Amino acid sequence: MEPRTFSFLIDGEGRRFFGPGPLALLAGVRTTGSLSASAKAMGMSYTKAMRILHDAEHALGVPLTVRSIGGEKGGSSSLTPEGEDFL
């Protein structure tokens, strides 16, 4: 057995909006340059990843990523300066 501690951020209504999962998701965006690839590496659907990211951005009041859609090589994502600071 090994003790572990997890931290979560709670919004004004008592809902968790940031913890180990969203942290790993943003770290994956930093590494891969893609929200989709980060979600896939975690075994998470893109839709769920978007919801998690949206909830965190809404609670914090700042964008955490910049997303570009489509293009010849597909879309991409990167962290905003606030997203980098948050990590």
N, C-alpha and C positions, 0 to 999 in steps of 0.2 A: 504494500500500500504506500502511496505517496501523496502527501498533502499538496493541494493546488489552490490558488486563489484567482478568481476572475473578476475583472472590473467591468462595469457597464455604466453608460451615461443614460440618465433618465430625463425625459422631457417634463414640462410643467404639468402634464396630465398623468404622470406616473408610468408612462410607457417607455420601455427600453428602446433606444434608437441607435446605440453604438456599443459594441463589445468585441470579443475576439473574432467573430465571423466577419463583420464589416471591416475590421482592421486587416484581416487576411485578404479580403476582396480588394481593398485599396492598395495593399502592398503588391498584389498580383497585377493590378493595373500599372503600377510603377514599373514592374519587371517586364511585363509582356507588351505594354502599350495598347492593351485591348481589354475592355470590360468583359466581352464575350469569352475570350481566352482565359481570363482570370476566373470567371464563373465556371467554365468547363473544367478547369484544373481542380476546382473545389467540389465537383460533382453537383453543381447548382445550375438551375435553368437561368437563361439570360433574363427572363421576365422577373424572376425572384431577385436577381442581382440588381436590376433596375429599380425595383420596389425598395430594396434595402438602401440603395444609394439615394433615391428620392426622399425617403423618410429621414435619413441623416442630414441631407442638405436642407430640408424643410425645417428640421428642429434646430440646426445650427444657424440658419439664415444666410449661408454662403454656399456657393458651388464648390464641390470638392474635385470635380473632374470637368474636363472640356472634351466633348465628343464631336467627332466628325463622322458623318453618315455617308456610306456608299463610296463611290469612286472606283477606279480600276482595280485597286488591291483591297477593296472593302473599307469599312470604317476603322476608326482608331479612337483611342481614349488616352488622355494624359491627366496627371494631377494638376490642379490649379496651385498657385502659391499657398493658398489657404489649406488645400488638401495635403500638400507637402508638410506644412507647419503642423497640421493636425496629426499626421502620422508621427 
